[in-house]
Amino acid sequence: MFMNGMGYAMQNHGSSQNHDLDSIGPGGAKAYSILSRLHPASRQLHRIVLEYIDGFQGNTILDVGCGTGNLIGMIARLHPNIQIFGIDPNENMIAVASAKRKRFREPERINFAVGNSGSVPFDGNFDLIISTISFHHWKDKQGGLAYLSGRLSTNGTLAIFEDFAASGRVKTKGRFSHAMSRETAEALSIPGFEKEVHVKGNSISIQFRRKVQ
């Protein structure tokens, strides 16, 4: 059962065991917050995620690799009646995200904590788990998918959003250096779950839903 506010039950599972991006300092986290809010590619992907969530009927959303919480802030404004949880392996990112909570109506429904795709420090399960431009950093991708699928509610959904690596378009540096190809997306699986892969513009998404028994 979910509980409100920062008093939500937490455990320390080791914040960086399944993620390779945990060295950004306080200044870098603040700069990242501004860049991710203003960068055209980030804004486009945020719009795609918000469109995906439009009509969401559940009560809880978990954002894995939430960074400084910009996307969570957008979700909170559009969905004022749900609880939203964000985790990131970098404590400086979480510090910046947590400072934004006071800007929202009923900030107790928004929760941030250090965590990763192999360690979610909140009790209970989630109706929707999303991860946006984070999956390529996971050290154990299949293990992370398996773990997170176990944190879904009975009818919950896990959705991964990444930059799309169209043929011949992957760069060696920059935003698309870790972009995901359709072939990579099609190779991923979670036992007992159905998968859908969608490409829209420069983005690719993978949705996992539990198979109907």
C-alpha positions in Angstrom: 0.0 0.0 0.0 1.3 3.4 -0.9 1.9 6.2 1.6 2.1 9.9 1.0 5.0 12.2 1.4 8.7 12.0 2.1 7.8 9.7 5.0 7.2 7.0 2.4 9.1 3.9 3.5 12.6 3.8 2.1 15.5 1.3 2.2 19.1 1.7 1.2 19.9 -0.8 -1.6 23.1 0.7 -2.9 22.5 3.4 -5.4 24.8 2.8 -8.3 24.9 -1.0 -8.7 23.0 -1.1 -12.0 23.8 2.2 -13.6 27.0 3.8 -15.1 26.1 7.5 -14.7 26.7 8.5 -11.0 29.6 11.0 -11.2 27.8 14.3 -12.0 28.5 16.9 -9.4 26.1 19.6 -8.0 27.0 22.1 -10.6 26.6 19.6 -13.4 23.2 18.5 -12.1 21.9 22.1 -12.2 23.3 22.6 -15.7 21.7 19.3 -16.7 18.4 20.5 -15.4 18.4 23.6 -17.6 19.7 21.7 -20.7 17.2 18.9 -20.5 14.4 21.5 -20.2 15.5 23.6 -23.2 17.2 21.1 -25.6 14.9 20.6 -28.6 15.4 16.8 -28.7 14.6 16.5 -25.0 11.5 18.6 -25.3 10.3 16.5 -28.3 10.8 13.3 -26.3 9.0 14.7 -23.3 6.0 15.5 -25.5 6.0 12.0 -26.7 6.0 10.6 -23.2 3.2 13.0 -22.1 1.1 11.9 -25.1 1.7 8.3 -24.1 0.6 9.0 -20.5 -2.5 11.0 -21.6 -5.6 9.2 -20.4 -3.6 7.3 -17.7 -6.2 5.7 -15.4 -3.8 4.4 -12.7 -2.8 5.9 -9.3 1.0 5.6 -9.3 3.9 6.3 -11.8 7.5 5.6 -11.2 10.2 7.3 -13.4 13.5 5.4 -13.4 16.4 7.6 -14.2 14.4 10.7 -13.5 17.4 13.1 -13.5 16.4 16.4 -12.1 12.7 15.8 -12.3 11.7 18.0 -15.2 9.5 15.4 -16.8 8.0 14.5 -13.5 7.0 18.1 -13.0 5.2 18.1 -16.4 3.4 14.9 -15.5 2.4 16.3 -12.1 0.8 19.4 -13.7 -1.2 17.4 -16.2 -2.2 14.6 -13.7 -2.9 16.3 -10.3 -4.5 13.3 -8.7 -1.8 10.7 -9.0 1.3 9.9 -6.9 4.6 10.2 -8.8 7.9 8.7 -7.8 11.3 9.4 -9.3 14.6 7.6 -8.8 18.1 8.4 -10.1 21.5 6.9 -9.1 23.0 10.4 -8.8 22.3 12.0 -5.5 23.0 15.5 -6.9 20.3 15.0 -9.5 17.9 13.9 -6.8 18.8 17.0 -4.7 17.9 19.3 -7.6 14.7 17.4 -8.2 13.7 17.4 -4.6 14.1 21.2 -4.4 11.4 21.5 -7.1 8.7 19.7 -5.1 7.6 22.9 -3.3 6.5 24.4 -6.6 3.6 22.0 -7.0 0.2 21.8 -5.4 0.2 19.0 -2.9 3.9 18.3 -3.1 3.6 15.4 -0.8 2.4 13.3 -3.8 5.7 13.7 -5.5 8.6 11.6 -4.1 12.3 11.5 -5.1 15.0 9.1 -3.9 18.4 7.7 -4.9 17.8 4.4 -6.7 18.2 2.6 -10.1 16.8 0.0 -12.4 17.9 -2.8 -10.0 16.9 -1.0 -6.7 13.7 0.9 -6.2 13.7 2.3 -2.6 10.0 2.6 -2.3 7.5 0.0 -1.0 4.6 -1.2 -3.0 4.1 -1.6 -6.8 3.4 0.9 -9.5 0.7 1.2 -12.2 3.1 2.6 -14.7 6.9 2.5 -14.8 8.7 4.7 -17.3 12.3 5.3 -18.2 13.3 8.1 -20.6 16.8 8.4 -22.1 18.2 6.2 -19.2 18.0 2.7 -20.5 21.3 2.9 -22.4 23.1 3.6 -19.1 21.9 0.5 -17.4 24.7 -2.0 -16.8 22.4 -5.0 -16.7 19.5 -4.2 -19.1 17.7 -7.6 -19.0 18.2 -7.8 -15.3 16.8 -4.3 -14.8 13.7 -5.1 -17.0 13.1 -8.3 -15.0 13.4 -6.5 -11.7 11.2 -3.6 -12.6 8.5 -5.9 -14.1 8.3 -7.4 -10.6 7.5 -3.9 -9.2 4.4 -3.5 -11.4 0.8 -3.7 -10.2 -1.3 -6.5 -11.6 -2.3 -4.5 -14.7 0.8 -2.3 -14.7 2.9 -1.3 -17.7 6.6 -0.7 -18.2 7.6 1.7 -21.0 11.1 2.6 -22.2 11.7 5.7 -24.3 15.0 6.3 -26.1 16.5 8.1 -29.0 16.1 6.1 -32.2 19.1 4.9 -34.1 17.9 4.8 -37.7 20.3 3.1 -40.2 23.5 5.0 -40.5 22.5 7.7 -38.1 24.3 6.8 -34.9 26.9 9.3 -33.9 30.1 8.5 -32.0 29.5 11.4 -29.7 26.7 13.5 -28.5 23.0 13.0 -27.9 22.6 10.0 -30.3 25.8 8.1 -29.4 23.7 5.7 -27.3 20.6 5.7 -29.5 18.6 2.4 -29.7 18.0 0.6 -32.9 14.8 -1.3 -33.7 16.8 -4.5 -33.8 18.0 -3.9 -30.2 14.5 -3.1 -29.1 13.1 -6.3 -30.7 15.7 -8.4 -29.0 14.5 -7.4 -25.5 12.0 -9.5 -23.6 10.4 -10.1 -20.2 9.0 -13.6 -19.6 5.2 -13.5 -19.2 5.0 -10.0 -20.8 3.8 -8.9 -24.3 5.9 -6.2 -26.0 5.2 -3.4 -28.4 7.9 -1.4 -30.2 7.0 2.0 -31.7 9.1 4.5 -33.6 8.0 8.2 -33.8 10.3 10.7 -35.3 13.7 10.5 -33.6 12.4 8.4 -30.7 11.7 4.7 -30.1 9.6 3.3 -27.3 9.1 -0.2 -25.9 6.0 -1.2 -23.9 5.7 -4.3 -21.8 2.4 -5.5 -20.6 1.7 -8.6 -18.6 0.1 -11.4 -20.8 -3.5 -12.1 -20.0 -3.8 -15.6 -18.4 
